[in-house]
Amino acid sequence: MQSEADGDIIMKTAAKTSASEAISTTQLGILVSIALIFIKGISGHLGQSYALIADATESCADVISSGLLWLALKYAQRPPDKGHPYGHGKAEPVAAVIIGMFLLLAAGWIGWHAIGFIQTPHDLPKSYTLIVLVIVIMIKELLFRYVFAVGKRLNSNAVKADAYHHRSDAITSVAAFAGITIALFLGKGYEGADDWAALLACVFIVYNAFKIIKPAFSEIMDGAPSDELIAAISHVAALHEEVKLVEKCYVRKMGLEYYVDMHIEVDGHINVFEAHRVAHQVKDELLESDLHIKDALIHVEPYQG
């Protein structure tokens, strides 16, 4: 069995690698979103499509939120200190909540201006804006799938929130495509279809915002993870031959990893040194598992049979 020092080095290396991957993913999203802001903004202005301009606004929110995520992930990597003995991992779900709030603000901004454009007569959008939107939808959907896969693998709510921001951008583009198509197909008198599409996109953006905020807020409040994860952690401890029963198992998430508080029951006739040895062995087995456990506090009790 590897030493505790070796285990700490391996875990720190793995955590650093995960954080680096999350940051690289965020940087990619920022670069793509900046490029799309110019493409959609210029095309929307020249092509007389407010839905496309609203789409560019959504990309602006993407850049801001991804930048915040970048800073949060960097901050979350800081090691534990006297004031933060459990580390700085909570910066990650805080960033996810802020991303969700930015989505809500973007939806409000887009919706307010869409209503204004619906009430204001204007020309039909240009047909070439549809080509721009097809390209944008493909890019954003591919980016969503890539970023979400990384977030799921790293078990990061903030990275998954960033992915949903890209999905919201794609949804806004789909709505814009539908609105422009209707306006061009039906012609004069249906110019507002483009603006109604932008308004409809706001509903989807708000939905995604709450989908992001809810799990992140739960993590900030130390909400318990899934029953499957708790059962898997308990199972690892129960496999130890000297553990008679796993009485309690409390788990909370900190950044990309978990902290475990566990009560195990062992033979009541063994001495304190033996019980201490068993507790350390169970802790090592938990840390060596593939369950992303950062630390475990094991409380030993006599088995009651």
C-alpha positions in Angstrom: 0.0 0.0 0.0 1.3 3.4 -0.9 2.3 5.9 1.9 0.1 8.7 2.9 2.6 11.2 1.5 2.7 9.5 -1.8 -1.1 9.5 -1.9 -1.3 13.2 -1.2 1.2 13.9 -4.1 -0.9 11.7 -6.5 -4.2 13.4 -5.4 -2.7 16.9 -5.7 -1.3 16.1 -9.2 -4.7 14.8 -10.3 -6.6 17.8 -8.9 -4.2 20.2 -10.6 -4.6 18.3 -13.9 -8.4 18.5 -13.6 -8.3 22.2 -12.9 -6.0 22.8 -15.8 -8.3 21.0 -18.1 -11.3 23.0 -16.8 -9.4 26.2 -17.4 -8.3 25.2 -20.9 -11.9 24.4 -21.8 -13.0 27.8 -20.4 -10.4 29.6 -22.4 -11.5 27.8 -25.6 -15.1 29.0 -24.9 -14.0 32.6 -24.5 -12.1 32.7 -27.8 -15.0 31.1 -29.7 -17.5 33.5 -28.1 -15.4 36.6 -28.9 -15.2 35.6 -32.5 -19.0 35.0 -32.7 -19.8 38.3 -31.1 -18.2 40.1 -34.1 -19.7 37.7 -36.6 -23.3 37.9 -35.3 -23.2 41.6 -34.3 -22.0 42.8 -37.7 -24.3 40.4 -39.6 -27.3 41.4 -37.5 -26.6 45.1 -38.0 -26.1 44.9 -41.7 -28.7 42.2 -42.2 -31.4 44.1 -40.2 -32.0 41.2 -37.8 -32.6 42.1 -34.1 -32.7 38.4 -33.3 -29.1 38.1 -34.5 -28.1 41.1 -32.5 -29.7 39.6 -29.5 -27.7 36.5 -30.2 -24.5 38.5 -30.2 -25.5 39.9 -26.8 -25.9 36.4 -25.5 -22.4 35.7 -26.7 -21.2 38.8 -24.8 -22.7 37.3 -21.6 -20.9 34.0 -22.5 -17.5 35.9 -22.5 -18.2 37.6 -19.2 -19.4 34.5 -17.4 -16.6 32.3 -18.8 -14.1 35.0 -17.7 -15.6 34.8 -14.2 -15.4 31.0 -14.3 -11.7 31.2 -15.3 -10.9 33.4 -12.3 -13.0 31.2 -10.0 -11.2 28.0 -11.1 -7.8 29.7 -10.6 -8.9 30.8 -7.1 -10.3 27.4 -6.3 -6.8 25.9 -6.9 -5.3 27.7 -3.9 -4.2 25.3 -1.2 -5.9 25.2 2.3 -4.8 27.9 4.7 -5.5 28.9 8.3 -8.6 30.8 7.3 -9.8 28.1 4.8 -8.8 24.7 6.2 -11.0 22.9 3.6 -9.5 24.9 0.7 -11.1 27.4 -1.7 -13.2 25.0 -3.8 -16.5 26.8 -3.0 -15.4 29.4 -5.5 -16.4 27.0 -8.2 -20.2 26.8 -7.4 -20.2 30.5 -6.5 -19.1 31.1 -10.1 -21.8 28.8 -11.4 -24.5 30.9 -9.6 -23.0 34.1 -11.0 -23.1 32.6 -14.5 -26.7 31.7 -14.0 -27.4 35.3 -12.9 -25.7 36.6 -16.0 -28.0 34.4 -18.1 -31.0 35.9 -16.3 -29.7 39.5 -16.9 -29.0 38.7 -20.6 -32.6 37.2 -21.0 -34.0 40.4 -19.4 -32.0 42.7 -21.7 -32.9 40.7 -24.8 -36.6 40.5 -23.9 -36.9 44.2 -23.1 -35.4 45.3 -26.5 -37.3 42.6 -28.4 -40.6 44.0 -27.1 -39.4 47.5 -28.2 -38.6 46.2 -31.7 -41.9 44.4 -32.0 -43.7 47.7 -31.5 -41.4 49.6 -33.9 -41.9 49.1 -37.7 -38.7 48.0 -39.5 -37.5 46.3 -42.7 -37.3 42.5 -43.3 -34.0 40.9 -42.3 -31.6 39.8 -45.1 -31.6 36.2 -46.3 -27.8 35.7 -45.8 -28.3 36.0 -42.0 -29.7 32.5 -42.2 -26.3 31.1 -43.4 -24.6 32.9 -40.5 -27.0 31.4 -38.0 -26.5 27.8 -39.4 -22.8 28.1 -38.9 -23.2 29.6 -35.4 -25.7 26.9 -34.3 -23.3 24.1 -35.4 -20.3 25.7 -33.6 -22.1 26.4 -30.4 -23.8 23.0 -30.2 -20.4 21.3 -30.7 -18.8 23.5 -28.1 -21.7 22.7 -25.6 -21.2 19.0 -26.1 -17.4 19.2 -25.6 -17.5 21.5 -22.5 -20.4 19.5 -20.9 -18.4 16.3 -21.4 -15.4 17.8 -19.6 -17.6 19.2 -16.8 -19.3 15.8 -16.4 -15.9 14.0 -16.3 -14.5 16.4 -13.8 -17.7 16.5 -11.8 -17.7 20.3 -12.0 -21.0 22.2 -11.8 -19.3 25.4 -12.9 -17.9 23.9 -16.1 -21.3 22.3 -16.8 -22.9 25.7 -16.2 -20.5 27.2 -18.7 -21.6 24.5 -21.2 -25.3 25.3 -20.7 -24.4 28.9 -21.4 -23.2 27.8 -24.8 -26.4 25.7 -25.3 -28.4 28.8 -24.5 -26.5 30.6 -27.2 -27.3 27.9 -29.6 -31.0 28.0 -28.6 -31.1 31.7 -29.2 -29.6 31.1 -32.7 -32.2 28.5 -33.4 -35.0 30.8 -32.4 -33.5 33.6 -34.5 -33.3 31.2 -37.5 -36.9 30.3 -37.1 -38.0 34.0 -36.8 -36.0 35.2 -39.8 -37.3 32.2 -41.9 -40.9 33.1 -41.1 -40.3 36.8 -41.8 -38.7 36.1 -45.2 -41.2 33.4 -46.2 -44.4 35.4 -45.3 -42.9 38.8 -46.4 -44.2 42.3 -45.7 -46.1 42.6 -42.5 -44.3 39.8 -40.7 -41.0 41.7 -40.0 -41.7 41.3 -36.3 -41.4 37.5 -36.4 -37.6 38.0 -36.0 -38.2 39.9 -32.8 -40.8 37.4 -31.5 -38.1 34.8 -32.0 -35.7 36.7 -29.8 -38.4 37.0 -27.1 -39.1 33.3 -27.3 -35.4 32.5 -26.9 -35.5 34.4 -23.5 -37.8 31.8 -22.1 -35.2 29.0 -22.9 -32.4 31.2 -21.5 -34.3 31.7 -18.2 -34.9 27.9 -18.0 -31.2 27.1 -18.4 -30.3 29.8 -15.9 -32.4 28.1 -13.2 -31.0 24.7 -14.3 -27.5 26.1 -13.5 -28.3 27.9 -10.3 -30.2 25.1 -8.5 -27.4 22.5 -8.2 -24.7 25.2 -7.7 -26.6 26.7 -4.8 -27.2 23.2 -3.3 -23.4 22.7 -3.4 -22.8 26.0 -1.7 -25.2 24.9 1.1 -23.3 21.5 1.4 -26.2 19.6 -0.1 -25.7 15.8 -0.1 -24.6 14.3 -3.4 -26.5 11.5 -5.1 -27.5 8.4 -3.2 -25.5 6.3 -5.7 -22.2 8.1 -4.8 -22.9 7.8 -1.0 -23.6 4.1 -1.5 -20.4 3.7 -3.5 -18.3 5.4 -0.8 -19.9 3.3 1.9 -19.3 0.1 -0.2 -15.5 0.9 -0.4 -15.3 1.1 3.4 -17.5 -2.0 4.0 -15.1 -4.1 1.9 -12.5 -3.8 4.6 -12.4 -7.1 6.4 -12.3 -5.5 9.9 -15.3 -3.2 9.3 -18.4 -4.8 10.6 -20.8 -2.0 9.7 -20.8 1.4 8.1 -23.1 3.2 10.4 -23.1 6.7 8.9 -21.7 8.3 5.8 -21.9 12.1 5.2 -20.5 13.6 2.0 -20.1 17.1 0.8 -18.5 18.5 -2.3 -15.7 21.1 -2.3 -14.7 22.2 -5.8 -14.0 19.1 -7.9 -13.6 16.7 -5.0 -15.5 15.4 -1.9 -15.0 15.4 1.9 -16.3 12.4 3.8 -17.4 12.0 7.4 -17.9 8.4 8.3 -18.8 6.3 11.3 -17.7 2.6 11.1 -18.2 -0.2 13.7 -15.4 -2.6 14.5 -14.9 -5.4 17.0 -15.4 -3.8 20.4 -12.7 -5.9 22.0 -9.7 -4.6 20.0 -7.6 -1.9 21.6 -7.3 1.8 20.7 -4.2 1.3 18.6 -5.9 -1.4 16.5 -9.0 0.7 16.0 -6.9 3.7 15.0 -5.1 1.4 12.4 -8.4 0.3 10.9 -9.6 3.9 10.6 -6.4 4.9 8.8 -6.7 1.9 6.4 -10.3 2.7 5.6 -9.3 6.3 5.0 -6.5 5.3 2.7 -8.7 3.0 0.7 -11.3 5.8 0.2 -8.6 8.2 -1.0 -7.1 5.7 -3.3 -10.6 5.0 -4.9 -11.7 6.6 -8.1 -14.5 8.5 -6.3 -12.6 11.9 -6.2 -12.4 12.0 -2.4 -10.1 14.7 -1.1 -10.2 13.7 2.6 -12.1 11.5 5.0 -12.7 11.7 8.8 -13.3 8.2 10.1 -15.0 7.8 13.5 -14.7 4.3 15.1 -17.4 2.7 17.3 -17.8 -0.7 18.8 -19.9 -3.2 16.8 -23.2 -3.8 18.6 -24.1 -6.9 16.6 
